[in-house]
Amino acid sequence: MKNFISSVNSLLEMLSSVEHDINIAGYSLTEKKVYFTIIQTTARTGNCNITDVINTSSLSRSTVYKAIKKLESNNLLNVHQSSVDKRESFLDVVVS
């Protein structure tokens, strides 16, 4: 049990460090979930659209849109419309 607690604590410390490094430490858990979902989906499939985030995160459409808007306004994400389907928007993580 002590090893488990120590291992989880180490992981939490690493996560906290990463959150500070990528400037999302001050965001809500929901906003972080949206951000991490975008990163994971992009890593797995090569791109990510808003529907992917909604389906993967199990968050409501309005919650996802609010989080994306905040992340975009703080230059953590770029949102761009698909050239094939104007109803679809893709999300790119801004790497600085």
Legacy VTK file of the C-alpha trace (Angstrom):
# vtk DataFile Version 3.0
C-alpha trace
ASCII
DATASET POLYDATA
POINTS 96 float
0.000 0.000 0.000
2.829 2.383 0.825
4.465 1.755 -2.576
1.168 2.427 -4.314
0.702 5.756 -2.526
4.286 6.722 -3.268
3.877 5.833 -6.962
0.624 7.795 -7.302
2.189 10.764 -5.532
5.119 10.714 -7.981
2.722 10.651 -10.928
0.725 13.565 -9.495
3.902 15.589 -9.011
4.917 14.909 -12.634
1.441 15.891 -13.871
1.564 19.105 -11.864
4.953 19.907 -13.374
3.670 19.261 -16.893
0.603 21.434 -16.269
2.859 24.312 -15.231
5.172 23.762 -18.207
2.310 23.958 -20.724
0.546 26.787 -18.859
-2.710 25.018 -17.967
-2.239 24.785 -14.199
-4.855 27.484 -13.548
-7.584 25.930 -15.676
-10.576 23.944 -14.403
-10.589 20.149 -14.444
-13.077 20.245 -17.322
-10.859 22.525 -19.409
-7.860 20.297 -18.714
-9.888 17.228 -19.705
-10.820 18.860 -23.015
-7.196 19.899 -23.640
-5.792 16.444 -22.833
-8.519 14.765 -24.913
-7.483 16.869 -27.916
-3.836 15.896 -27.429
-4.636 12.191 -27.028
-6.982 12.099 -30.030
-4.489 13.947 -32.217
-1.683 11.597 -31.156
-3.849 8.548 -31.889
-5.487 9.598 -35.184
-3.458 12.509 -36.520
-6.220 15.092 -36.084
-9.076 16.040 -33.788
-12.438 17.668 -34.360
-14.960 18.958 -31.858
-17.198 15.900 -32.226
-14.234 13.681 -31.287
-13.789 15.665 -28.070
-17.491 15.455 -27.205
-17.662 11.704 -27.839
-14.374 10.835 -26.135
-14.735 13.057 -23.087
-18.452 12.357 -22.462
-18.888 16.068 -21.753
-21.841 18.012 -23.114
-21.520 19.899 -26.379
-21.915 23.275 -24.657
-19.293 22.415 -22.018
-16.795 21.382 -24.697
-17.454 24.525 -26.756
-16.970 26.774 -23.698
-13.678 25.064 -22.812
-12.434 25.231 -26.410
-13.331 28.921 -26.622
-11.343 29.667 -23.448
-8.350 27.587 -24.541
-8.397 29.247 -27.969
-8.682 32.768 -26.526
-5.608 32.048 -24.385
-3.644 30.807 -27.429
-3.466 27.177 -26.349
-5.531 25.941 -29.305
-6.165 26.847 -32.921
-9.600 26.091 -34.325
-9.977 25.923 -38.093
-12.816 24.962 -40.372
-12.547 21.906 -42.589
-12.046 22.666 -46.255
-14.165 19.610 -47.127
-17.106 20.033 -44.740
-17.768 23.574 -43.541
-19.748 22.199 -40.561
-16.633 20.518 -39.183
-13.885 22.287 -37.205
-10.481 20.855 -36.404
-8.467 21.583 -33.285
-4.705 22.008 -33.122
-2.707 22.382 -29.929
-0.442 25.424 -29.995
3.111 24.420 -29.127
5.316 27.245 -27.937
LINES 1 97
96 0 1 2 3 4 5 6 7 8 9 10 11 12 13 14 15 16 17 18 19 20 21 22 23 24 25 26 27 28 29 30 31 32 33 34 35 36 37 38 39 40 41 42 43 44 45 46 47 48 49 50 51 52 53 54 55 56 57 58 59 60 61 62 63 64 65 66 67 68 69 70 71 72 73 74 75 76 77 78 79 80 81 82 83 84 85 86 87 88 89 90 91 92 93 94 95
